[in-house]
Structures are given as C-alpha cells and as structure tokens.
Amino acid sequence: MSTQSTSPSGDAKFNVCRFLRLPQLCSTCVAFSLVADMGTLRGAIGNWSMSFWCVCFAMTFIIALVECSRHPSSFPFFWYNISVTYACYAALICLSASIIYSITYVHFMPYGPNWDRAIAATAFSCIASMLYVIEVAGMRAWYELKEIFFYVHTMRALLKVLETFVAGVIFAFLSNTSLYLHQPALEWCVAVYSICFIPAAVVLLLDLAEWKYMLPGPFSIFQLVLSLLSVLLYISALVLWPLYQFSEELGGQPQRPSDGDCRDELTYDMCAWDQRLAVAVLTAVNLLVYVADLGYWARQVSVGTEDQPRDS
C-alpha cells in the first residue's frame, strides 16, 4: 500500500518559507560567519563545525528555492518526506555542532573578542536547531490534523535517522586515520560502522521514496534480519574498540595524556584520546538504537503488522 498522495496547502508552504526558512538561513549563516571571522584561531573543531553549518545553510537554501519556485500541488508526495527528514538531520547536526564545539573548544578559549564570537556562534547554532525542530513538529501537527500518513513521523523512520546520524558523527571522528590503521581489530570496527550504515541509509531511502513495496519479500522480515545482523556487528565493535584503545596490554592508553593536543588549554586539533572515547560512547549509543530497532521489528513480525497509511 502506498502513502496517500496529498500535499500541504499553498498557505502552509508559504508560512514555512516565510517564518522558518529565512530564520534557519540567517542563524546558520551567522554561525559559520562568526567562526570564519576568527581565522586560523578557530582550530580544527571550528573548521568541522563551520562545514556542518555551511551544509545546513546550503541545503536549506536549495529547499527554499525549490519550494518558492513551484506550487505545492506540483510536488510529488515523497518530497515532503525528504524535506522533513532533512530537517531532522539538520536539527541533530546543529545541536551536535553546538555541544562539541562548546565542550572541546570554546571551553578552553580565553576571554576576548574571539570568545564572544564563539559563544555567539554556538547560540545561533542552538537557535537553528530549535527552528528545524519546530519545522518537524509543525509538519507533524499539520499531517495529524489532516489524518495523512507521514513516514518521517513513524518510529521506524526516527530510528533509521538516529542510526545513520550517529554513524555519520562516528565517521567524522574517524577522519583521523591514526586512531585505527595500526590495528586490524580497530579496522574491523570501522568496517562494522560502514557495513551497518549503508543498508540503514538504503532502507531509509526506500521508505522515503515509497519503493519498499518493490522488494520481492516481506519488508518487515528483511528489516528484522538486517537489525539483528547490525546488533551483532555493533556488539563486536563495542567490545573491540574500547579493548584495543584503552587496554595497556593491547597497546592502548587507559588514561588521558596531558601533553600535545590533550593539554588542558586551547589547541588547534582535538585530543586523539578524546576522539577514541567519543567513538566508544557513540558506538554504545548506536547499539542501543539498533536494539530498539530490533525490538520494534520483532514486534511487527510477531503481530503481523506494520505502520500503515491512514485514510482520510
């Protein structure tokens, strides 16, 4: 069964463009502009955060142009699934950038003009995150009012968004290849993150585009098997990553060093030990999300049901 092909009204689209798109664009633009104005003092974390704000700004700008150049009735239904899914990711991205930037960089900055810029950038990033959340919540309320099935607001969609987002943050930390290239067990962990990320992203796209009904077998069984494999793989990563990173017998560092980039002062790069710890924590978080996903699909298979569109 496909979702109901009903599009938001022209007034709804106009209100989104007018009251959300412009503030979203302004807040992300101000955030990366303030950090960019700091020059080389912004550090590696500043560059990382700035690139995320730039991506959010560019994607929001493209979506705003498309929405303002065409009448809502001309959009296929899956466009609204995609745009709200992007808003979910953007909210998580801006929130994560605010937290990581403030904890790992702003916290060590001396008081002065650059500190003021960094605090202001963090504040605007938080504002952007709230605006994207308001967009998702507003669209959810509109669709519930019209009694239209909306995939992005289902449990399975939110779990897939979380799985792929957390994996994306893990990949950002793993951009420092020195964390794992020296040990095959750690390379296996990186392979696990990739193996689990790709099918999760594919499933999300299948659902967004309403292509899951083209699969030869029951989608719920496919999802259950996929979730079970992902849980088993993440368990192996959760065991191996901390073991080889923090066990002194296996060449790891059990305690955070106090020299180099790990000094308790402002440095250009993020402490490698902190990156190892962040990956370990995020691995545990994503394992919990996959376990919740496994429980959801086990229940769907046991009762023989699945989230279905509601007829208005």
N, C-alpha and C positions, 0 to 999 in steps of 0.2 A: 504494500500500500504506500503510495507516495504522499508527501505532505500536501496540505491544502494550499493551492496557489493563490494566495491573497496577499496583496501588497499594502503597506501603510498608505494612508491618505496623503494628499499633497500638503495639507496643513501640518501633518506630523513630520514630514520630510523637511518642510520649511523651518519648523521650530528646532529640529535637530541641528540643521545647518546654521541657524542664526544664534541659538542660545548655547550650543555645545561645541560645534566645530571651531568657531572663532576663539573662544577661551582656551580650547585644547591646543590650537595652533600657537596662540600667544604664550601660554605657560611653558610649553616645550621649547619654543624658540628662545624665550628669555633664559630658561635654564641652561641650554647649551651655549648661549651667547655670553652669559656671565662667566662660565668656566673657560670658554675660549679666550676671553679677555685677560685671563691670568697668565697666558703664555706658557713658557716651559715650567712654571711653578705649579701647574695643575697636576702634574705627575701622571703615572700610568693609569691609576684608578680614575683620574679626571678624564683622560682620553677615552677610557672604556665607558664611563657614564655619559660623556658627551656624544659618543657614537650612538648609544641607545636612544638618547633624546632626539638626535638627528633623524634616526629611523622612524621614530614615532611621529615626528613633525612631517616628514616626507610622506608617510603612508596616510596620515590624516589629511594632508593637503590634497593628495590624489583622490581620496574618497570624497572629500568635499567638492572637488571639481566635477567628479562624475555625478554626484547627487544633484548638484545645482545646474547641470547642463542637460539633464534628461528628466522627463516626467516620471513620477514613481510607478505609474502603471506600466511603463515600458521595461521595468526591471524584471528579470526572472526571479522567482521566489528565493532561490538559494543565495542571491546577492545579499539579502538581509541577514541570512545565517552567517555569511562570510564577514560582513561588516561588523556585526556584533561580536563575532569570535575574535576579530582583530581588536576590538575594544577591550575584551577580556585580557588578551595578551598585553596590550598597551598599559592597562592598569597594573598588571603584575610587573611589567618591565620598569615602569616609572617608580613604583613602590620599592622594588628591589634596588634600583639605582640610588634612590634616596637613602635607604638603610646602609647599603655597602659603602657608598661614598662618605656618608657622615661618620660611620664607625671606623673605617680603615684610613681615612684621610683628613677629614675636617677636624676630627678629634685631636689630631696632633699639630694642627696649624696654629701658629702664634697669632695673637690678636692684631688686627690691622685691616687695611682695605681688602686684601685677598681673602681674609677670613670672612669679612662681611659679604663678599661676592659668593663665596662657597655656601654660606648659610642661606643666602637669598636663593641660590640655585636649588638647594635642597628643598626649600619651602615651595618654590614653583613646581618642582618635580612632584611633591606631595599633592599640590593642587591639581596638577594634570592627572594624577592617579585617581583622585576623587571625581574629576569630571568624567573620566572613562567609566568609572563605576556607576555614576549617575546615568550615563547613556545606556549601559546594560540593564540597570534596574528599571529605567523608564520604558525601554522597549519590552521588557518582560511584563510590566504592568499593562502596556497597551495591548499586547497579544493575549494576555489573560482576559482582558476586558472584552476583546473580540472573540474569545474562545477559539483561537487559532493555535495549532500545534507548532512549537518553535524548538527545534532540535537543540540549540545552544543552551537552552534553559533546562535541559534534562540532566539527570545525574551522570549518565554515561558520557555526555559531552564535557561536562565540567571536569570529570576525572581525566579524560583524554587531554584537555587543555593543561591541567596541572602536570600530568606525566611528561608531556612534551616541553612545557616551560621549564620545569626543574631540570630536565635533561639538558636543555639549552644553556642554563646557568652553569651546570657542571662542565659543559664543553667550553664555556668562556674561561673557567679556571684552568682547564686542561690545555689551553693555548700555550701554557708554559710546559713544553715537552720534557723539560728536565725532571718533572715530577714523576715520570713513569717509564721513560725509554731505557733506563738502566736495569729494569727487572721484568722478565716475561710475565710474572703473575700480575703485575700492575698493567701491563699491556693488555692482558686478558680482561681486566676491569674496564679499560677504555673500550675494548671491543664489545663488552656487555652493554655499556651505555649506548653505543651505536646500534647494536642489534635490536635493542628494545625500543629505541627512539624511532627507527624507520617504520616498522609496522604500525606503531601508535599514530604517527603522522599520516600514514596512508589510510588507516581506518577513519581518522578524523575527516580527511578529505572526502572519502567515500560517503560518509554520512552527510557532510555539508552539501555535497553535490547530488545527494539522493541517488547514488549509484550502487548502494549496498544491495539493492534488490536484484542487481545483475549477477551477483555471486551464485555459483552453482549449488551451494549447500546452505543450510540454516545459518544465518548470521550470528545468532546467539551462541551456537556451538563453536563456531570459528573464534568468536571473541573469548569464550571461556578457555579454550585451548591456548590462545595467544596470551591471555592474562596469566595462566598457570605457568607457562614457559618463562614469561617475564619475571614472575615472582621467584622462580628457582634461580634464574640467572642473577637477579639482583641480590639474592641471599649469598651467592658465591662472591659477588663483588663486595658486599658488606663485610664479609669475613676476611677476604684477601687484602682489600685496600688498607684498613687500619693495621692489619697484622704486619704488612711489609713496609708501611710508612712510619709506624710508631714503635715497632719492636726492635730493640737494640740488637738482639741476637740475629735478626734478619737484615740488618743494615739500616734500620730506620732511626728516627730521632724521637725518643719518648717525651722530651721536654722542648719547649720553645727556646731557641737560642736568643741571645741578647746582643748579637753583633750583626753587621751587614744591614740588610733591609729589614731585619727584625728588631732593630733598636726601638726603644720607646720614644721615638721622635719622628719628625716628618722626614720621609724618604720618598724617592721617586717611584720605586717599584713596591708592589705589595709583598709582604713577607711570604716566602715559599712555604714555611711551616703552616702559616695561616691558610694558605691555599689548600694544602693537604687536608687540614682539619675541615675546611669548608666542603670539600668534596666528600669526605666521610659523612658529615652531617646530612648533606643533600642526598647522598645515597640512601641513608636511613629514611629520610623523608619520602623519597620516591618509592621506596619499598613499601611503605605504609599506604601510599596512594594506589600502588598496584595490588596490594592485598585487598583494599576496599573495592577496587575494580573487579578483582576475582570473586569477592563475596557477592557483588551486585549481579554478575553474570551467572554465578552458580544459582542464585535465587531465581533469575529469569528462566534458566533452563529447567529448574525443578518444578516451577509452577507453570511453565509453558507460555509465558507472557513476555512482552517487550513493550517499551514506550511506543505508543501508537498515536498517530494524529487524532485530534479531536474534531469532530464535525461541528460546524457552527450551525 
